[in-house]
Amino acid sequence: MLDLIFRGAQIVDGTGAPAATADLGVAAGRIAAIGRLAEPARDTVAADGLVLAPGIVDVHTHYDAQLTWDPTASPSTALGVTTVVMGNCGFSIAPCPPERRDLVARNLSEVEGMSLASLRTGIDWRFEGFGEYLDLVQSKGPHLNVAAFVGHSTVRSAVMGEAASERPATADEIAAMRALVADSLAAGAVGFASSHSENHNGYGGVPMPSRLADEGEIRTLAGTLGAAGRGVYQMTAGPNTSVAFLESLGRDIRRPVIFSSVFQNDTFPDRGPGQLRDCAAAAERGVEVYGQTSCQPLTMEFTLANAYPLSSLDVWDDLRGAEPSTLMRHFADPGFRDRFRATLGTPKKGKLFYGNWSRVQVGQAATDAKRAAEGRSIADLAAASGADPVDTFFDLGLAEGLATLFSAQLINADEDQLQPMLQHPNGVIALSDAGAHLSFLCDAGYGLHLLGHWVRDRRAFTLEEAVRQLTSKPAGIYRIPDRGRIAVGAPADLMLFDPARIAPSPRARRVPDLPGGDSRMVRDPIGMHGVWVNGVRVHDGRDHARPATGPGRVLRHFSA
């Protein structure tokens, strides 16, 4: 007897092959049969008219901390994700000796927009080494499958402490870091991740540790992948990180190299397409280099009390971590506003905002007096009052004690320019950042946005190709065996959805469910009928299922 049968599903298998209507049977967590099935089952799902596809493989997440207190990996499991890769950008929480725990948590709170109080309250630190951390995550009963990078900044912090954000490493320190990375790979890390992004700052505005690494350190630590003959390297690129350098690194270590992020940018319109052309040229020379991009606008919600989207501006350097009274004094100063205007007009790599006020809206006013501004752009409000947009922006924030919630579309807003980047063979559609930036955004529903908006509304992809982009393609690049395909014998990681309705909720909602009571942004599925991981339902389209033990697996073995 089968454990589960889906009757009459439109099966999209993740390979790009045409959809086919069939039954699908599951036994012992794996796909047991596909076709017209007469065999009885303990549970039956009527799937007529619905698409049954592999679950999404989300390769850019930051669930490292959350999974120690929330095995559901909310909201990703609700949004069709059945496998995540975490530790991206070098921001793992292992390996971590006890005396470095608070340093790692403090830096993570700033760079990933997370509540420090929640991290201090919620992280279960019953580990030190990377293997012990993976054991802990498995013991929590995760609701999805988990692969984890060992992170450069974390390894640097473990070896160097506070000095990791202050200076280059010595030869002995690099040797100690290399040993930690090698041990982590042997324990089951999917690879090694790092960052040189100037937007990645830690607690108090210090650079995240990996930003202090020179080329020799990067090559030495990434070289552990070549020595092991397995694993992938992920780099969040900085302003001076070239595809040529990443290609040379990939050639040396003979492993795939994935970099973040390839964006559509109005100020630098050819940068993203040019990076992908360079990746394609590297592939022709036999080196795997891929650029991660996103299928949705990078939209952040923020207040002037914690304005992450503006933190890349030079004028903001002295404001990181400042008290509200200091911020209000600066924002009211005409001289500061003049410097702010001048900074907006200066092109700079790594900069998130260039002053397009038509893409900054008032998401939620903090007072009834300003309620009429909700849903209107700063450009519209400024035009209506005959004021300068910069003054309109700061005046509104000051009038509400820095509590006005703004929403900014920062990049990837021009879909005509973005579309060929999403279709590029050397691009990887990802960048959900799920588990991070909890106060500002929730992009965990990127897969449902691709399946809905880009398939149904723009017709940029067939449904079959969009599913492949979200499943077997990333699983193959990251060398994750068995996942991302529907085939007899494969794990039953599945999502069932209505192709006419599938989408993430239009707006994120704020829920106060973090450890200690702080809130985060989440999104909900539309048109999702269920998500199964290793044959067990983890979400029914409305709410998380609560199996006695989560069915997910910590993945430790990857293809060479």
C-alpha positions as CSV (number, residue, x, y, z in Angstrom):
1,M,0.0,0.0,0.0
2,L,1.2,3.5,-0.8
3,D,1.3,6.2,1.8
4,L,-0.1,8.9,-0.5
5,I,-1.5,9.3,-4.0
6,F,-2.1,12.4,-6.0
7,R,-4.9,11.8,-8.4
8,G,-5.0,13.4,-11.8
9,A,-2.3,16.0,-11.3
10,Q,-0.7,18.0,-14.1
11,I,2.9,16.9,-13.4
12,V,5.7,19.3,-14.2
13,D,8.8,17.3,-13.4
14,G,11.4,20.1,-13.0
15,T,13.5,19.1,-16.0
16,G,11.7,21.4,-18.5
17,A,9.9,18.5,-20.1
18,P,6.2,19.1,-21.2
19,A,3.6,18.7,-18.4
20,A,1.7,15.4,-18.4
21,T,-1.5,14.4,-16.5
22,A,-1.0,11.4,-14.2
23,D,-1.3,10.0,-10.7
24,L,1.7,10.0,-8.5
25,G,2.3,7.6,-5.6
26,V,4.5,8.1,-2.6
27,A,5.9,5.5,-0.2
28,A,8.5,5.8,2.5
29,G,9.1,9.4,1.7
30,R,10.0,8.8,-2.0
31,I,8.1,8.8,-5.3
32,A,7.1,5.2,-5.8
33,A,5.1,5.3,-9.0
34,I,3.8,7.7,-11.7
35,G,1.0,6.8,-14.2
36,R,-2.6,5.5,-13.8
37,L,-2.4,4.0,-10.4
38,A,-4.9,1.5,-9.0
39,E,-3.0,0.7,-5.9
40,P,-4.6,1.7,-2.6
41,A,-3.1,4.5,-0.4
42,R,-3.5,5.6,3.2
43,D,-4.1,9.2,2.0
44,T,-5.4,10.6,-1.4
45,V,-5.2,14.1,-2.7
46,A,-7.6,15.1,-5.5
47,A,-5.3,17.1,-7.8
48,D,-7.5,17.6,-10.9
49,G,-6.6,20.8,-12.6
50,L,-3.7,21.5,-10.3
51,V,0.0,21.5,-11.0
52,L,2.2,19.0,-9.0
53,A,5.9,20.1,-9.2
54,P,9.1,19.6,-7.3
55,G,9.4,21.9,-4.3
56,I,11.5,25.1,-4.8
57,V,15.3,24.8,-4.1
58,D,16.1,28.2,-2.6
59,V,19.8,28.7,-2.7
60,H,20.2,32.1,-1.0
61,T,18.8,32.1,2.5
62,H,19.9,33.1,6.0
63,Y,18.0,30.7,8.2
64,D,21.1,29.8,10.2
65,A,19.9,31.4,13.4
66,Q,16.1,30.9,12.9
67,L,16.3,27.2,12.5
68,T,17.6,26.8,16.0
69,W,14.3,28.1,17.3
70,D,11.8,27.6,14.4
71,P,12.0,24.3,12.7
72,T,9.2,25.3,10.3
73,A,11.5,27.8,8.5
74,S,8.6,30.1,8.2
75,P,7.5,31.5,5.8
76,S,9.5,29.6,3.2
77,T,7.7,26.3,3.6
78,A,4.4,28.1,3.1
79,L,5.7,29.5,-0.2
80,G,6.7,26.2,-1.9
81,V,10.3,25.9,-0.7
82,T,11.4,22.4,0.3
83,T,15.2,22.8,0.3
84,V,17.2,25.8,1.4
85,V,20.9,26.7,1.2
86,M,21.9,29.0,4.1
87,G,25.1,30.7,5.3
88,N,25.3,32.8,2.2
89,C,27.6,35.8,2.1
90,G,29.7,34.2,4.8
91,F,27.2,34.8,7.6
92,S,26.9,31.4,9.1
93,I,26.8,31.0,12.9
94,A,29.2,28.1,13.0
95,P,31.9,27.3,13.7
96,C,31.8,29.5,16.8
97,P,33.6,29.1,20.1
98,P,31.6,30.2,23.2
99,E,33.6,33.4,23.6
100,R,32.7,34.6,20.1
101,R,29.0,34.0,20.3
102,D,27.9,37.5,21.1
103,L,30.3,39.0,18.6
104,V,28.7,36.8,15.8
105,A,25.2,37.7,17.0
106,R,25.9,41.4,17.1
107,N,27.3,41.5,13.6
108,L,24.5,39.4,12.3
109,S,21.9,41.7,13.8
110,E,23.3,44.6,11.8
111,V,24.3,43.1,8.5
112,E,21.1,41.0,8.2
113,G,18.6,43.5,9.7
114,M,17.7,41.2,12.6
115,S,16.7,41.9,16.2
116,L,19.7,41.6,18.4
117,A,17.4,40.9,21.4
118,S,15.8,38.0,19.4
119,L,19.2,36.6,18.4
120,R,20.4,36.7,22.0
121,T,17.2,35.2,23.3
122,G,16.6,32.7,20.5
123,I,19.8,31.1,19.2
124,D,20.4,27.7,20.7
125,W,24.2,27.7,21.1
126,R,24.7,24.1,22.0
127,F,27.4,23.7,19.4
128,E,30.9,24.9,18.6
129,G,32.1,23.1,15.5
130,F,30.3,23.1,12.2
131,G,29.3,19.4,12.4
132,E,27.9,19.9,15.9
133,Y,25.8,22.8,14.5
134,L,24.4,20.5,11.7
135,D,23.6,17.9,14.3
136,L,21.7,20.5,16.3
137,V,19.7,21.6,13.3
138,Q,18.7,18.0,12.5
139,S,17.7,17.4,16.2
140,K,15.2,20.3,15.9
141,G,13.3,18.4,13.3
142,P,13.4,20.9,10.4
143,H,10.3,21.0,8.2
144,L,12.5,21.3,5.0
145,N,15.8,20.1,3.7
146,V,18.8,22.2,4.7
147,A,22.3,22.7,3.2
148,A,24.7,25.1,4.9
149,F,27.7,27.1,3.8
150,V,30.6,27.6,6.2
151,G,30.9,31.4,6.4
152,H,34.1,33.4,5.9
153,S,33.1,36.2,8.4
154,T,32.2,33.6,11.0
155,V,35.5,31.7,10.6
156,R,37.5,34.9,10.7
157,S,35.6,36.0,13.9
158,A,36.3,32.6,15.5
159,V,40.0,32.9,14.9
160,M,40.6,36.6,15.3
161,G,37.8,38.0,17.5
162,E,37.2,41.7,17.2
163,A,40.3,42.1,15.2
164,A,38.6,40.3,12.3
165,S,36.9,43.6,11.4
166,E,40.0,45.7,11.9
167,R,43.0,44.3,10.0
168,P,44.4,41.7,7.6
169,A,45.1,38.2,8.9
170,T,48.5,36.8,9.7
171,A,49.8,33.7,8.0
172,D,49.1,31.7,11.2
173,E,45.6,33.0,11.4
174,I,44.9,32.1,7.8
175,A,46.2,28.6,8.5
176,A,43.9,28.3,11.4
177,M,41.0,29.6,9.3
178,R,41.8,27.1,6.5
179,A,41.7,24.2,9.1
180,L,38.2,25.3,10.3
181,V,36.9,25.5,6.7
182,A,38.4,22.1,5.9
183,D,36.8,20.6,9.0
184,S,33.5,22.1,8.1
185,L,33.6,20.7,4.6
186,A,34.4,17.3,6.0
187,A,31.4,17.6,8.4
188,G,29.0,18.4,5.6
189,A,29.1,22.0,4.5
190,V,27.8,22.6,0.9
191,G,30.7,25.0,0.3
192,F,32.4,28.1,1.5
193,A,30.8,31.6,1.3
194,S,32.2,35.1,1.6
195,S,31.5,38.8,1.0
196,H,33.4,41.9,-0.1
197,S,30.2,44.0,-0.4
198,E,30.6,47.5,1.0
199,N,27.0,47.3,2.1
200,H,27.8,44.5,4.5
201,N,28.6,46.2,7.8
202,G,28.5,44.7,11.3
203,Y,27.5,46.0,14.7
204,G,28.4,49.7,15.2
205,G,29.2,50.1,11.5
206,V,32.4,48.0,11.4
207,P,33.0,46.2,8.1
208,M,32.0,42.5,8.2
209,P,35.2,40.5,8.7
210,S,35.5,39.0,5.3
211,R,35.7,42.5,3.8
212,L,39.2,42.7,5.4
213,A,40.5,39.6,3.6
214,D,43.0,40.1,0.9
215,E,43.2,38.0,-2.3
216,G,45.7,35.6,-0.8
217,E,43.4,34.8,2.1
218,I,40.4,34.3,-0.2
219,R,42.4,32.0,-2.5
220,T,43.8,30.0,0.4
221,L,40.4,29.4,2.0
222,A,38.5,28.8,-1.2
223,G,41.4,26.4,-2.1
224,T,40.0,24.0,0.5
225,L,37.2,23.2,-2.0
226,G,39.7,22.2,-4.6
227,A,41.6,20.1,-2.1
228,A,38.4,18.3,-1.0
229,G,37.2,17.9,-4.6
230,R,33.7,19.0,-3.6
231,G,31.7,22.1,-2.6
232,V,30.8,25.4,-4.2
233,Y,32.1,28.9,-3.6
234,Q,29.7,31.8,-3.1
235,M,30.9,35.4,-3.0
236,T,28.8,38.5,-2.5
237,A,30.8,40.8,-4.7
238,G,32.2,44.1,-3.8
239,P,32.8,47.2,-6.0
240,N,36.1,45.8,-7.2
241,T,35.2,42.2,-7.5
242,S,35.4,41.2,-11.2
243,V,34.0,38.2,-13.0
244,A,37.6,37.7,-14.3
245,F,38.8,37.3,-10.7
246,L,36.1,34.8,-9.9
247,E,36.8,32.9,-13.1
248,S,40.5,32.6,-12.2
249,L,39.5,31.4,-8.7
250,G,37.1,28.8,-10.3
251,R,39.8,27.6,-12.6
252,D,42.2,27.2,-9.7
253,I,39.8,25.3,-7.4
254,R,38.0,23.5,-10.2
255,R,34.6,24.1,-8.5
256,P,31.6,26.1,-9.4
257,V,31.7,29.8,-8.3
258,I,28.4,31.7,-7.7
259,F,28.3,35.4,-7.0
260,S,25.7,37.8,-5.8
261,S,24.1,39.9,-6.9
262,V,23.3,40.6,-10.6
263,F,20.7,43.4,-10.6
264,Q,19.0,45.6,-13.1
265,N,20.1,49.0,-12.2
266,D,18.9,52.2,-13.9
267,T,22.1,54.1,-13.1
268,F,24.4,51.3,-14.5
269,P,22.2,49.6,-17.1
270,D,24.9,47.4,-18.7
271,R,26.5,46.2,-15.5
272,G,24.2,43.2,-14.9
273,P,24.0,42.1,-18.5
274,G,27.8,42.5,-18.8
275,Q,28.4,40.4,-15.8
276,L,26.3,37.6,-17.3
277,R,28.1,37.9,-20.6
278,D,31.4,37.5,-18.7
279,C,30.0,34.4,-17.0
280,A,29.0,32.9,-20.3
281,A,32.5,33.6,-21.7
282,A,34.0,31.8,-18.7
283,A,31.8,28.8,-19.3
284,E,33.1,28.6,-22.9
285,R,36.5,28.4,-21.3
286,G,35.4,25.5,-19.1
287,V,34.9,27.4,-15.8
288,E,31.6,27.5,-14.1
289,V,30.7,31.0,-12.9
290,Y,27.1,32.0,-12.2
291,G,25.5,35.2,-11.2
292,Q,22.5,35.2,-8.8
293,T,19.6,37.5,-9.7
294,S,16.1,38.1,-8.5
295,C,12.8,38.0,-10.4
296,Q,11.2,40.8,-8.2
297,P,12.1,44.3,-7.4
298,L,14.3,44.7,-4.3
299,T,11.7,46.4,-2.1
300,M,12.6,47.4,1.4
301,E,10.4,48.7,4.1
302,F,12.1,51.0,6.6
303,T,11.8,53.9,9.0
304,L,14.2,56.7,9.4
305,A,15.1,55.2,12.8
306,N,16.8,52.3,10.9
307,A,17.1,53.3,7.3
308,Y,19.0,50.3,5.9
309,P,18.5,51.3,2.2
310,L,20.2,54.6,2.8
311,S,23.2,53.2,4.7
312,S,25.3,52.8,1.5
313,L,25.3,56.6,1.1
314,D,28.5,58.3,2.2
315,V,26.5,60.9,4.1
316,W,25.2,58.1,6.3
317,D,28.6,56.9,7.5
318,D,28.4,58.8,10.9
319,L,24.8,57.8,11.5
320,R,25.0,54.0,11.8
321,G,23.9,53.0,15.2
322,A,23.1,56.6,16.2
323,E,20.5,57.4,18.9
324,P,17.1,58.8,17.7
325,S,17.9,62.2,19.1
326,T,21.1,62.4,17.1
327,L,19.3,61.2,13.9
328,M,16.6,63.8,14.3
329,R,19.1,66.6,14.8
330,H,20.9,65.6,11.6
331,F,17.7,65.2,9.5
332,A,16.5,68.7,10.5
333,D,19.8,70.3,9.6
334,P,19.6,72.0,6.1
335,G,23.3,71.4,5.7
336,F,22.9,67.6,6.2
337,R,20.0,67.7,3.6
338,D,22.3,69.5,1.1
339,R,25.0,66.9,1.6
340,F,22.3,64.2,1.2
341,R,21.2,65.6,-2.1
342,A,24.8,65.9,-3.4
343,T,25.4,62.2,-2.4
344,L,22.4,61.0,-4.3
345,G,23.7,62.4,-7.5
346,T,27.1,60.6,-7.3
347,P,27.2,57.2,-9.0
348,K,28.9,54.6,-6.8
349,K,29.1,50.9,-7.0
350,G,27.3,49.2,-4.2
351,K,24.9,52.1,-3.7
352,L,21.2,51.1,-3.3
353,F,19.4,54.4,-3.7
354,Y,19.9,57.2,-6.3
355,G,17.0,59.5,-5.5
356,N,14.2,58.1,-7.6
357,W,11.5,59.4,-5.3
358,S,8.7,58.0,-7.5
359,R,9.8,54.5,-6.2
360,V,9.6,55.5,-2.5
361,Q,6.1,55.3,-1.0
362,V,4.6,55.8,2.4
363,G,3.7,52.3,3.4
364,Q,2.2,53.2,6.8
365,A,1.8,56.4,8.6
366,A,2.4,56.5,12.4
367,T,-0.2,59.1,13.1
368,D,-3.7,59.8,12.0
369,A,-2.6,63.3,10.9
370,K,-0.5,61.7,8.1
371,R,-2.8,58.8,7.2
372,A,-3.7,60.4,3.8
373,A,-0.1,60.0,2.7
374,E,-0.3,56.2,2.8
375,G,0.2,54.6,-0.6
376,R,1.5,57.8,-2.2
377,S,5.1,58.3,-3.4
378,I,7.4,60.9,-2.1
379,A,7.6,62.4,-5.6
380,D,3.8,62.7,-5.7
381,L,3.6,64.3,-2.2
382,A,6.4,66.7,-3.0
383,A,4.8,67.8,-6.3
384,A,1.4,68.3,-4.5
385,S,2.9,70.6,-1.9
386,G,5.4,72.3,-4.2
387,A,8.3,71.1,-2.0
388,D,11.6,69.4,-2.7
389,P,11.3,65.6,-2.3
390,V,14.3,65.4,0.1
391,D,12.6,67.9,2.4
392,T,9.2,66.1,2.0
393,F,10.9,62.8,3.0
394,F,12.7,64.1,6.1
395,D,9.9,66.4,7.2
396,L,7.4,63.5,7.2
397,G,9.8,61.3,9.1
398,L,10.5,64.0,11.7
399,A,6.8,64.8,12.1
400,E,6.2,61.3,13.2
401,G,9.2,60.8,15.4
402,L,11.0,58.7,12.8
403,A,8.2,56.1,12.9
404,T,6.8,56.5,9.4
405,L,7.1,53.2,7.5
406,F,8.5,53.8,4.0
407,S,8.6,51.3,1.1
408,A,11.3,51.7,-1.5
409,Q,11.8,49.8,-4.8
410,L,15.5,50.0,-5.1
411,I,16.6,47.9,-8.1
412,N,15.1,45.4,-10.5
413,A,12.2,47.7,-11.2
414,D,12.5,47.9,-15.0
415,E,11.1,44.5,-16.1
416,D,11.9,44.9,-19.8
417,Q,15.6,45.2,-18.9
418,L,15.4,42.5,-16.2
419,Q,13.7,39.8,-18.4
420,P,16.8,38.8,-20.5
421,M,18.9,38.6,-17.3
422,L,16.4,36.2,-15.8
423,Q,16.5,34.1,-19.0
424,H,20.3,33.9,-19.1
425,P,21.8,30.4,-18.8
426,N,24.5,31.6,-16.4
427,G,22.0,33.3,-14.1
428,V,20.5,31.7,-11.0
429,I,17.1,33.1,-10.0
430,A,17.4,33.3,-6.2
431,L,18.2,36.1,-3.7
432,S,15.2,35.5,-1.4
433,D,17.4,36.4,1.6
434,A,14.8,34.4,3.6
435,G,15.4,34.5,7.3
436,A,17.2,37.9,7.1
437,H,16.2,41.6,6.8
438,L,13.2,40.7,8.9
439,S,12.4,44.3,9.7
440,F,12.6,45.6,6.1
441,L,11.3,43.0,3.7
442,C,10.2,39.5,2.9
443,D,11.2,38.2,-0.5
444,A,10.8,34.5,0.4
445,G,7.9,34.2,-2.2
446,Y,10.1,34.9,-5.2
447,G,9.4,31.5,-6.6
448,L,5.6,32.0,-6.6
449,H,6.2,35.5,-8.2
450,L,8.1,33.8,-11.0
451,L,5.4,31.1,-11.5
452,G,2.6,33.8,-11.4
453,H,3.8,37.1,-12.7
454,W,6.6,36.0,-15.1
455,V,4.7,32.9,-16.5
456,R,1.1,33.9,-16.4
457,D,1.2,37.7,-16.7
458,R,4.3,38.5,-18.8
459,R,4.7,35.1,-20.6
460,A,8.5,35.4,-20.3
461,F,8.7,31.7,-19.4
462,T,6.7,28.6,-20.0
463,L,5.5,27.0,-16.8
464,E,7.8,24.0,-17.3
465,E,10.9,26.3,-17.8
466,A,10.0,28.4,-14.8
467,V,9.7,25.3,-12.6
468,R,13.1,24.1,-13.9
469,Q,14.7,27.5,-13.0
470,L,13.5,27.0,-9.4
471,T,14.2,23.4,-8.9
472,S,16.6,21.1,-10.9
473,K,18.7,24.0,-12.2
474,P,19.9,25.3,-8.8
475,A,20.1,21.8,-7.4
476,G,22.4,20.8,-10.2
477,I,24.6,23.9,-9.9
478,Y,25.0,23.4,-6.2
479,R,25.5,19.7,-6.7
480,I,22.6,18.7,-4.5
481,P,21.7,15.1,-5.5
482,D,18.2,13.8,-5.9
483,R,16.4,17.1,-5.2
484,G,14.5,19.3,-7.7
485,R,13.0,16.6,-9.9
486,I,9.9,14.4,-10.0
487,A,11.1,10.9,-10.9
488,V,10.5,7.4,-9.5
489,G,12.9,6.9,-6.6
490,A,13.4,10.6,-5.9
491,P,12.5,12.1,-2.6
492,A,8.9,13.3,-2.5
493,D,9.6,17.0,-2.2
494,L,6.5,18.5,-3.9
495,M,4.2,21.5,-4.2
496,L,0.6,21.5,-5.5
497,F,-0.8,24.7,-6.8
498,D,-3.3,26.3,-9.1
499,P,-1.4,27.9,-12.0
500,A,-4.2,30.4,-12.6
501,R,-3.8,31.9,-9.1
502,I,-0.3,31.1,-7.9
503,A,1.4,34.2,-6.3
504,P,2.8,35.5,-3.1
505,S,0.6,37.9,-1.1
506,P,0.9,41.4,-2.6
507,R,2.2,42.9,0.6
508,A,4.1,41.5,3.5
509,R,2.5,41.5,6.9
510,R,4.2,42.1,10.2
511,V,3.9,39.4,12.9
512,P,5.3,39.7,16.5
513,D,6.6,36.1,16.8
514,L,10.3,36.4,17.2
515,P,12.0,35.3,20.4
516,G,11.4,38.0,23.0
517,G,8.3,39.3,21.1
518,D,9.9,41.3,18.3
519,S,8.2,41.4,14.9
520,R,9.2,40.4,11.4
521,M,7.8,40.6,7.9
522,V,6.2,37.5,6.3
523,R,4.2,36.8,3.1
524,D,1.5,34.3,2.5
525,P,0.8,32.0,-0.5
526,I,-2.1,32.5,-3.0
527,G,-3.2,29.5,-5.0
528,M,-1.0,27.0,-3.1
529,H,-2.8,23.8,-2.1
530,G,0.0,22.0,-0.2
531,V,3.7,21.5,0.3
532,W,5.3,18.1,1.1
533,V,8.8,17.4,2.2
534,N,10.1,13.8,2.0
535,G,6.4,12.7,1.6
536,V,5.1,14.5,4.6
537,R,2.7,17.5,4.3
538,V,4.3,20.6,5.9
539,H,1.8,23.2,4.7
540,D,-1.8,22.9,3.5
541,G,-2.0,26.2,1.6
542,R,-3.4,28.0,4.7
543,D,-1.3,27.0,7.6
544,H,1.8,25.0,8.6
545,A,1.2,21.4,9.4
546,R,2.6,20.2,12.7
547,P,4.0,16.7,12.3
548,A,5.4,15.2,15.5
549,T,8.9,15.4,13.9
550,G,9.8,17.6,11.0
551,P,10.5,15.6,7.9
552,G,13.4,17.6,6.6
553,R,16.9,16.4,6.3
554,V,20.2,18.2,6.9
555,L,22.0,17.5,3.6
556,R,25.7,16.7,4.1
557,H,26.6,14.7,1.0
558,F,26.9,16.5,-2.4
559,S,28.0,15.4,-5.9
560,A,31.5,15.9,-6.9
